[in-house]
């Protein structure tokens, strides 16, 4: 099956060949049939009719070629739209799955947070500092914020100074942010 673009090119070629034939063959036929003018007229009429037939063919073919091209483009657009919709659906499913995991993680953290804080609060300050030093920043800050200030201070005193300073800055920023949110 020809694509609409190729069909249009074929129609233009056919029209061009018909025109060239009419222009080129007419003088040759006039010379050949100089003695028989009515035969030249018949040939001219046949050529003229052939050109008309070619033009009519081109007109009908051009319309169907245009229709075919539009149909092909619409099909391509619908295919792209369907693929995009499928990808959006897959992304929505991934987002829902991630939200589910985040919710589950938050629930686990909320359930265990109180127990974990109590465990660290009952530990010796040097042991708690060593343990909190290995935790990620957010977890360590969360545990320290839930402790009594005296316990948190004792643990921070036992930590390396750069780690203690970082955790203290993070706690200060969180406390300031919560204070701003409370005032708003």
N, C-alpha and C positions, 0 to 999 in steps of 0.2 A: 504494500500500500504506500502510495506517495504521500509525503507530508504536504500540508497546505502550501508551504513555500515552494516546494518542487513543482507542484501542480500549476502554480501561478507562472513559474518560469517556463514550463512547457507550453502554456497558453500563449505567452508572449512570443516564444520562438515560432509557434505555428502561425501566428498573425504576421510576424516579420517575414517568414518564408513566403506566405501567400502574397504579400505586398510586393516582394522582390520578383516573384514569378510574373505578376501582372505587369510590372514595369519593364522587365527584361524580355519577356516573351512577346509582348505586343508589337514592338518594332520588327522583330525577326519574322513574325508571322505576316506582318504587312508586306515585307519584302518578298517573302516566299509566295504569297498569294496576291501579288500585285495585279495579276490578270483576273482574279476572282474576288472582287470586293465583297460580295455577299457572304462568301466563306469566311473572310476576315471578320466581318460583323458577327457571324455566328460564333466564331472562336472567341471574339471579344466578349460577347454575351455570356458564353460558357465560363470564361475566366472571371467575369464580373459576378456571375452567380456563385462560383466557387469561393470568391472572396467574401461575398455576403454570407454564405454558409459557414465559412471559417469564423467570421465575426460573430455570428449567432452562437456558434459553438463556444467561442471564447466567452461571450457574455454569460451563457448558462453555466459553463464550467467555472468561471470566476466567482459567481455567486455561491455555487456549491463548495468551491475551494475556500472561500471566506467563511462559510458556515462550518466547514470541517475544521478550519484553523481555530475558530472561536470555541467549538466543542472540545478540541484537544486542549486548548488553554484552560478552559473551565475544569476539565478533568484533572489537569495538572494542579490547578489551584485547590481543588477539593482533596486531592491526595496530600498536598502539603498541609492543608488545614487538619486533615485526619491525623497525620503524623505528629503535628504540633499538639493536638488535643491528647493523643496517646502519651506523649512525653509529659504534658502538664499533669495528667492523671497519675503517671508514675511518680512524678515529683511530689504531688499532693500525698500520695501513699507514703513516701519516704518521710515527709514532714510529719505526718501523723504518727509514724513509727518512732521518730526521734522524740516527739513530744511525749509519747507514752513512756519511753525510756527515761527521759528527764524527770517526769512525774514520779516514776517508780524510784529513781535515785533520790529525789527529794524526800519522798516518804521514808525511805530507808535511813537517810541522814537524820531526819527529824526524830524517828523512833530511837535511833542509837545515840544521838547527840547528848542527851541528858546523862545516859549511862557512861559515855566516854568522858564527859566533863568530870563526873564524879570520880572515875578511875584516876584521871590525871590529878585531880585535886587531892586525893588521898596518898599519892606517891610523894616520895621525897623530892625536893626541888631540883636537885642535880640529876636524878633519874628522869623526872618529867622533862627537864630541859633537853636531855640527850634524845628522848623519844620525840618530842615536838620538833627538834632540829631536823629529823629525818622526814617529817610530814611535808606535804605541799603547803604553800603559803596560805591559801584560803582556809584549809582545814585547821592549820595551827592558829590563825587569827580567830577563827570561829570558836575554837576551844578556849583560847585566852580571854575572849570577850565575855564568855559565859561564866568564867571563874570570878571569885571575889578578887577585888583589886590587890589585896595583900598577897594572895597565892600567886596571881599572875606576875606580880612584881618580883617575887622570890624566884620564880621559874626563869623570868627574863634575865635576872642577875646571874644565873648560872649558865646562860647561853653565851656563845661567842658574840662579841660586841656588834659586829656588822649584821649578823642575823637578828639579834635582839633589836637593833635600831630599825631595820627594815620592817619587822613585825610591828613595832611600836608606831612607826609612821603609817603603816597600813591601817592599824586599829584607829589611829587619830583621824585619818581620812574618812573611814566608815562612820565613826562617831559624829564627825562634823556633817557628813552627808545626811545622816538620820536626823540630826538636829535641824538642818535646813528644811528637810521634808516635813518635820513636825511643825515648823513655823509657817509653812505655806498654806 
